[in-house]
Amino acid sequence: MRPTSLSRAIGAGGILTVAGGGAMGSTPAVLAGTLILLFLFSRAAVFFSGEKMVIRSIKIERDCDNLIVRQFGLITVTLSATADRPAGMTVSVRDHPGHGFTQVGELPVLDLSSGGDIRYQLRGITRGSVSFHGVVVALADGFFTSEITLGREEDRNPLIQVQPKGSPVLAIGDSLGYGDATSRRYISPSGSAVRSYRPYIPGDDTRQIDWKTTAKRDQLIIRETFAQRGEIPTIVLDLSADLSDNERLVGFATGTIEETLKVSHSVSLLVIAGGTVLRFLPNERQSHRVLAAIRDLPPAYRDHHFYRYAAPSDLAIRMKAASAGSSLDRWYEAVHQIRGIPAFEKECLRAFSRARGTSLLLFSSCTGDLSHLAMVTRAARRVGLSLHLRIPSSLPDGHLLSPLSPDSVEVI
Amino acid sequence: MIRHLSDDSIAILFLLVSGGALLFGDLLLLIAWPVALAGILFSSMHDDQGVVRFCGGIPLAVAVGYFSIPLMVISALLLIAMVAGVKDLLGGWMQVAVLLGGSALALLLIPGRDPFSAMLIVLILAALLSGILFLMEHAVSRTVRGDSV
């Protein structure tokens, strides 16, 4: 319960009058101050009883369009509330989703006097069964205001199941991993080996629906399929300067590691930020160790920049374009001979050789300078890894990705 | 930023009347006037018109008390009604009971007592009541947060 400026003034005036009157021996002042304080306490009692009335009678109804979503998937929440409202008191309700979700835009406030409901969107961040924290009820009259967080069982419903978003590594021609609305551009869903069946979750690829089983069970059923080759993937996590992109990349990489370790006996992780190697875990079998390495990553920074680092093929094209024997041609040739393989590319090469994987999964936001990604790609090609690119938002321009020439691109 | 509000003139009128009345009574003027002036300044800065009337009215209500104690109770209640509105003065049976019961108790006990000890009793009771209200509010918050009570 918090006093408004008016009740603060009344309280201060009452106390000062009583104290001043007592100190100076004035009975009328003590009496006047007492009356003023009495009035304030009577208002506090009125506010308190009104508050209890609202708490006893309030009924919160929260509806979500999806109760099972993929990590970072959107949930539309509709919140409505009814309560007995005491006279002269305004009651408003605000949802309190808690740390398991991030809100999209501002959270609207539901004013109970106007009724109706509020609608807003959330993203599920934490994986597993996530409940809401409750609702915040704000009460106000002319003298007091209060904000109460209702966190009872009935205020925390419904329970949202947030499934991991990452998918295991698949080679060309292998099946799709389970569930994804976005297309995997270069992978054919044909030729899959069915591992198990499960009910459809919004966000799953509709091509994976098994219609025969669906007809039998009278609900949409998905075929879960996995890679057959027992691949050992190397996961490269490229942290960007954008924190929200990083959060998503780390979330998807975590999901992918967990999913991959279900089918592969080990996984390798290389965390980079631009041309800086932050972590390297070769052939790790324990998922908790990989997750621990991801969890306490330092804030992304880039020590080395490869801004417009010319690839050997680029240099070759330029050398051809320059007239033979010209100073520019000599310059390009000198650059080509002297610079050798950059230190970062060497490190990648060493890491990929040690990891002994068969495919490389590159998580990157693909923003800004992509020279370091070209180096990762070249190192992967030298070792003979297939490259699968995972990017968080819409695809960057084609010409940016073309030097990488990934085997598959997935928008996560 | 200090602005002149329409209620400032009412408050200044209150101050002049109460000042004149109190000047012949005792030195309470020295306490009541700064309170009123602080209220006027505060309300001018925060655009809160209720506070200025209230702070200007306190010395007047006290001054009336020097002539007649029961009349002072009425004038104090009138002052509160003017500040908060009649609806907030009589907001349900509970408030009326608290106000009437409390006023009756104060009228019975305070006039015959030494003002200094009366002041101590009133302030101690106010502190106790505030503490009880805080604990009750805390208990409600714990219950609705889903903690065990």
HADDOCK unambig.tbl for C-alpha pairs under 7 A between the chains (distance, minus, plus):
assign (segid A and resid 6 and name CA) (segid B and resid 50 and name CA) 6.76 0.50 0.50
assign (segid A and resid 6 and name CA) (segid B and resid 51 and name CA) 5.92 0.50 0.50
assign (segid A and resid 9 and name CA) (segid B and resid 51 and name CA) 6.31 0.50 0.50
assign (segid A and resid 13 and name CA) (segid B and resid 35 and name CA) 6.74 0.50 0.50
assign (segid A and resid 13 and name CA) (segid B and resid 55 and name CA) 6.87 0.50 0.50
assign (segid A and resid 17 and name CA) (segid B and resid 32 and name CA) 6.80 0.50 0.50
assign (segid A and resid 18 and name CA) (segid B and resid 119 and name CA) 5.84 0.50 0.50
assign (segid A and resid 19 and name CA) (segid B and resid 119 and name CA) 6.17 0.50 0.50
assign (segid A and resid 20 and name CA) (segid B and resid 31 and name CA) 5.92 0.50 0.50
assign (segid A and resid 21 and name CA) (segid B and resid 28 and name CA) 6.78 0.50 0.50
assign (segid A and resid 22 and name CA) (segid B and resid 115 and name CA) 4.88 0.50 0.50
assign (segid A and resid 22 and name CA) (segid B and resid 116 and name CA) 4.19 0.50 0.50
assign (segid A and resid 22 and name CA) (segid B and resid 119 and name CA) 4.99 0.50 0.50
assign (segid A and resid 23 and name CA) (segid B and resid 116 and name CA) 6.01 0.50 0.50
assign (segid A and resid 24 and name CA) (segid B and resid 28 and name CA) 6.58 0.50 0.50
assign (segid A and resid 25 and name CA) (segid B and resid 115 and name CA) 5.18 0.50 0.50
assign (segid A and resid 25 and name CA) (segid B and resid 116 and name CA) 6.27 0.50 0.50
assign (segid A and resid 26 and name CA) (segid B and resid 115 and name CA) 6.17 0.50 0.50
assign (segid A and resid 27 and name CA) (segid B and resid 111 and name CA) 6.27 0.50 0.50
assign (segid A and resid 27 and name CA) (segid B and resid 115 and name CA) 5.27 0.50 0.50
assign (segid A and resid 28 and name CA) (segid B and resid 62 and name CA) 5.55 0.50 0.50
assign (segid A and resid 28 and name CA) (segid B and resid 65 and name CA) 4.93 0.50 0.50
assign (segid A and resid 28 and name CA) (segid B and resid 66 and name CA) 6.43 0.50 0.50
assign (segid A and resid 28 and name CA) (segid B and resid 69 and name CA) 6.80 0.50 0.50
assign (segid A and resid 29 and name CA) (segid B and resid 62 and name CA) 5.22 0.50 0.50
assign (segid A and resid 30 and name CA) (segid B and resid 115 and name CA) 6.84 0.50 0.50
assign (segid A and resid 30 and name CA) (segid B and resid 119 and name CA) 6.17 0.50 0.50
assign (segid A and resid 31 and name CA) (segid B and resid 106 and name CA) 6.88 0.50 0.50
assign (segid A and resid 31 and name CA) (segid B and resid 110 and name CA) 6.85 0.50 0.50
assign (segid A and resid 32 and name CA) (segid B and resid 61 and name CA) 6.93 0.50 0.50
assign (segid A and resid 32 and name CA) (segid B and resid 62 and name CA) 6.22 0.50 0.50
assign (segid A and resid 32 and name CA) (segid B and resid 76 and name CA) 6.43 0.50 0.50
assign (segid A and resid 34 and name CA) (segid B and resid 122 and name CA) 6.75 0.50 0.50
assign (segid A and resid 35 and name CA) (segid B and resid 103 and name CA) 6.48 0.50 0.50
assign (segid A and resid 38 and name CA) (segid B and resid 99 and name CA) 6.23 0.50 0.50
assign (segid A and resid 38 and name CA) (segid B and resid 102 and name CA) 6.69 0.50 0.50
assign (segid A and resid 39 and name CA) (segid B and resid 99 and name CA) 6.30 0.50 0.50
assign (segid A and resid 42 and name CA) (segid B and resid 95 and name CA) 4.99 0.50 0.50
assign (segid A and resid 42 and name CA) (segid B and resid 98 and name CA) 5.84 0.50 0.50
assign (segid A and resid 42 and name CA) (segid B and resid 99 and name CA) 6.52 0.50 0.50
assign (segid A and resid 43 and name CA) (segid B and resid 95 and name CA) 6.78 0.50 0.50
assign (segid A and resid 46 and name CA) (segid B and resid 95 and name CA) 6.43 0.50 0.50
assign (segid A and resid 148 and name CA) (segid B and resid 141 and name CA) 6.35 0.50 0.50
assign (segid A and resid 149 and name CA) (segid B and resid 144 and name CA) 6.95 0.50 0.50
assign (segid A and resid 149 and name CA) (segid B and resid 145 and name CA) 6.00 0.50 0.50
assign (segid A and resid 150 and name CA) (segid B and resid 144 and name CA) 4.93 0.50 0.50
assign (segid A and resid 150 and name CA) (segid B and resid 145 and name CA) 5.10 0.50 0.50
assign (segid A and resid 151 and name CA) (segid B and resid 144 and name CA) 5.94 0.50 0.50
assign (segid A and resid 151 and name CA) (segid B and resid 145 and name CA) 4.26 0.50 0.50
assign (segid A and resid 151 and name CA) (segid B and resid 146 and name CA) 5.23 0.50 0.50
assign (segid A and resid 152 and name CA) (segid B and resid 144 and name CA) 5.91 0.50 0.50
assign (segid A and resid 152 and name CA) (segid B and resid 145 and name CA) 5.90 0.50 0.50
assign (segid A and resid 152 and name CA) (segid B and resid 146 and name CA) 4.51 0.50 0.50
